[in-house]
Every structure is written in C-alpha cells, then in structure tokens.
Amino acid sequence: MAVTPRTIAILGGTGKEGKGLAYRWLKAGHTVIIGSRSIEKAQTASVELSSLFSHVVPVTANTNDHAADSAEIVVLTVPYEVHIPMLESIKNQVQGKIFIDVTVPLVPPKVTKVQIPSDGSAGLEAKKILGENVEVVSAFQNIAYEHLLNDEEVTCDVLVCGGTKPARATVLELVADAGLQGWDAGPLENSIVAEGLTSILIGLNKQFGTTNAGIKITGITR
C-alpha cells in the first residue's frame, strides 16, 4: 500500500518512544519534526536519527510549540508527570489537528500498578484540555520502543482509541507505516485499557527479565 506522506511533530521526541516512532516513520517516507523543551536536545536527537540512514531524511528539530504549529499530525510522548502542563502549553497549536497521545499514567515507583486519572484516562484528560476541535487519538502505549530503532519485526499489536472513525483510520495508516499491526479499538473512553495494560506488561517484563512483553489480538483473520 502506498504511503500518504505527512508532516508529523513528535513532542518529547528526544526519548526512546519518540525516536523509535520517528525512525519508523522516516523509513516510511514521512517528514518528522522532533520537539523538545530544549532546542539543543531536539537538534541532538534529529542528528542521531539522521545518522541511522545512508541517505538524507526529512527530520528537523524545534521547540515543542513550534513543532506542533508546523505539523499536520502531533504526537505526544512524555512522562505522565508533565502531561497536563505540556497539553496546556501547546493547546493553541494543535487546534483542528489529529493529536496522538502515547502517554501512560505511570506513577513511579509503583509503575506496575495501574493508575486511573480523575478524568478516566490520560487520553480523556488530553481531550478535556485540548477541546472538541482536536481529534485526540490514543495509541502506541504497549510497544517496547527500544525495538523500533532496529529493523526487526515488532510482534505487539497497537490499540487505537478515540477521535472520529476517519481520524482513527489515519492513525491506523501510521501504525501500518511503522511496520505494526493496529486495531480500531473504539472511542476514547476505551483508552484506559491500553494505558493500564502498560503497567501489567512492565510487571511481566520484570518477572521474566525481558523487554518484549506485548499484546496480540487473536481469533481475527489478519
């Protein structure tokens, strides 16, 4: 299937999650803007990503607000402790756009315990702050991101919740472009399931000394 090139801003894109997704989307032919509170950190991450390719790739760096303003699709990959202030700081820049929230409400040190925010999930928290004019879609919480930076198969499926059905369809295309299997998991209220599974997967990884625990939908022809 042909890729529809898009400009994607990854806010908090200097961490493993952001760089892993950026690598996969650059490979697929998308334009990626790495966002960070520090332009220097964003520039370092973009140089690191560029070095993974033998050809020039369309990756640039900017502060979070400018990155969000310049993109058609915005992805948030930050720790939960800065979730609300980040949302408030880029609210104006994401109006009318698809906003993919990868945030998981982990509360260290008890990261293996499922935490439910007062609004019901991190995704619902984002929707409350950003407003009705933003297509908030929750996705990618259950992926072991360090594997995305390699050219290996990732066997974990991706649950995509929220937004309108067309918005979810767009995000499912991005999931496929990243070499992953995605599933339309319904409305944003369902996002707490994928968010909560992350704590369970972290616990399983700790029990079995791995980083590969994931989820896979069975019983449906792929």
C-alpha positions in Angstrom: 0.0 0.0 0.0 1.3 3.4 -0.9 2.2 5.8 1.9 0.5 9.1 2.2 3.4 11.5 3.2 2.6 13.5 6.3 4.3 16.0 8.4 4.4 14.7 12.0 5.6 16.5 15.1 6.8 14.3 18.0 6.7 16.3 21.2 9.0 15.0 23.8 10.7 13.3 20.8 14.1 13.0 22.4 13.2 9.9 24.4 13.1 6.3 23.3 9.5 6.4 22.4 9.7 9.5 20.3 12.9 8.4 18.5 11.6 4.9 17.9 8.5 6.2 16.2 10.4 8.9 14.3 12.8 6.3 12.9 9.9 4.1 11.6 8.0 7.0 10.1 11.1 8.4 8.4 11.8 5.0 7.0 8.2 5.0 5.5 8.7 8.4 3.9 7.1 10.8 6.3 8.5 14.2 7.4 9.3 14.3 11.1 9.8 17.3 13.4 11.4 16.4 16.8 10.1 18.7 19.5 11.5 19.3 22.9 11.6 22.0 25.6 15.3 22.3 24.7 16.1 23.1 21.1 19.6 21.7 21.7 18.2 18.3 22.8 15.9 18.3 19.8 18.7 19.0 17.4 20.9 16.3 19.0 18.1 13.8 18.6 17.5 14.7 15.0 21.2 14.3 14.2 21.2 10.9 15.9 18.2 9.9 13.8 19.8 11.1 10.6 22.9 9.1 11.3 20.8 5.9 11.1 20.2 6.4 7.4 22.6 6.2 4.5 20.6 9.0 2.7 19.2 12.4 3.7 15.9 12.1 5.6 13.4 14.9 6.3 13.9 15.3 10.0 14.2 18.6 11.7 14.2 20.0 15.3 12.3 22.7 17.1 10.8 23.6 20.4 7.5 21.8 21.3 5.2 24.7 20.5 6.8 25.5 17.1 7.0 21.8 16.2 3.3 21.4 16.9 2.4 24.5 15.0 4.3 23.3 11.9 2.8 19.8 11.7 -0.5 18.3 10.5 -0.3 15.5 13.0 1.1 15.9 16.5 2.3 13.0 18.7 2.9 13.4 22.5 5.5 11.1 24.1 6.2 12.5 27.5 6.1 11.1 31.1 2.8 11.5 32.8 4.1 13.9 35.4 4.4 16.6 32.7 1.3 15.6 30.7 -1.1 18.4 31.8 1.4 21.3 31.6 2.5 20.0 28.1 -1.1 19.9 26.9 -1.8 23.4 28.2 1.4 24.8 26.6 0.5 23.5 23.0 -3.3 23.8 23.1 -3.4 26.6 20.6 -1.0 25.0 18.2 -3.0 21.7 17.8 -6.4 23.0 17.1 -8.0 21.3 14.1 -5.4 18.6 14.0 -5.1 14.9 14.8 -3.3 14.6 18.2 -1.9 11.2 19.1 -1.4 10.8 22.8 1.0 8.0 23.8 1.1 9.0 27.4 0.6 6.3 30.1 -0.4 7.4 33.7 2.6 5.7 35.4 3.3 6.9 38.9 6.9 5.9 40.0 8.0 3.9 41.9 4.8 1.8 41.6 4.9 1.5 37.8 3.5 -2.0 37.8 0.3 -0.8 39.4 -2.5 0.6 37.1 -3.3 4.2 37.8 -6.5 5.8 36.6 -6.5 9.6 36.3 -9.5 11.5 37.6 -10.7 12.1 34.1 -10.7 8.4 33.3 -7.5 8.1 31.3 -4.6 10.2 30.0 -6.4 10.3 26.6 -9.6 11.7 28.2 -7.5 14.2 30.2 -6.0 15.4 26.9 -9.4 15.7 25.3 -10.7 17.8 28.2 -7.8 20.2 28.0 -7.5 20.5 24.2 -11.2 20.7 23.4 -13.6 19.5 20.8 -11.7 20.9 17.8 -8.9 18.5 18.3 -9.1 14.8 17.2 -7.4 13.2 20.3 -6.4 9.6 19.5 -4.7 7.3 22.0 -2.2 4.7 20.6 1.2 3.1 20.9 1.2 2.6 24.7 2.1 -1.1 24.6 5.1 -1.1 22.3 8.6 -1.9 23.6 10.0 1.2 21.9 13.7 0.3 22.0 12.9 -2.3 19.3 11.6 0.3 17.0 15.0 1.7 16.4 16.1 -1.6 14.9 15.0 -3.1 11.7 13.3 -6.0 13.5 9.8 -7.2 13.5 7.7 -6.0 16.4 5.0 -8.5 17.2 3.0 -6.4 19.6 -0.3 -5.1 18.3 -1.5 -1.5 18.7 -4.9 -0.5 20.0 -6.2 2.8 18.6 -8.9 4.6 20.5 -10.6 8.0 20.2 -11.3 10.7 17.6 -13.7 10.1 14.8 -13.6 6.9 12.7 -11.7 8.8 9.9 -9.2 10.1 12.4 -8.6 6.6 13.7 -8.3 5.3 10.2 -5.5 7.9 9.6 -3.7 6.8 12.8 -4.1 3.1 11.7 -2.3 4.0 8.5 0.5 5.5 10.5 0.6 2.3 12.6 1.0 0.3 9.4 3.6 2.7 8.1 5.6 1.9 11.3 5.5 -1.8 10.4 3.0 -2.6 13.1 -0.5 -4.2 13.3 -3.2 -1.8 14.5 -6.8 -2.3 15.6 -9.7 0.2 15.8 -10.4 -0.1 19.5 -13.3 2.4 19.5 -14.0 5.6 21.5 -11.5 7.5 23.7 -13.2 6.1 26.8 -11.6 2.7 25.9 -8.1 4.2 26.1 -7.7 3.3 29.8 -7.5 -0.3 28.7 -4.4 0.2 26.6 -2.9 2.6 29.1 -3.5 0.2 32.0 -2.0 -2.8 30.1 1.3 -1.0 30.1 1.7 -1.4 33.8 0.9 -5.1 33.5 3.4 -5.5 30.7 6.1 -3.7 32.7 5.4 -6.2 35.6 5.7 -9.2 33.3 9.0 -7.8 31.9 10.3 -7.5 35.4 9.2 -11.0 36.3 10.8 -12.7 33.3 13.8 -10.4 32.7 12.8 -9.2 29.3 11.6 -6.0 27.5 9.4 -7.9 24.9 6.1 -8.4 26.7 3.2 -7.2 24.4 -0.3 -7.9 23.4 -1.7 -9.6 20.3 -5.3 -9.8 19.1 -6.2 -13.4 18.2 -9.2 -15.0 16.5 -9.4 -12.5 13.7 -8.1 -13.0 10.2 -5.3 -10.5 9.5 
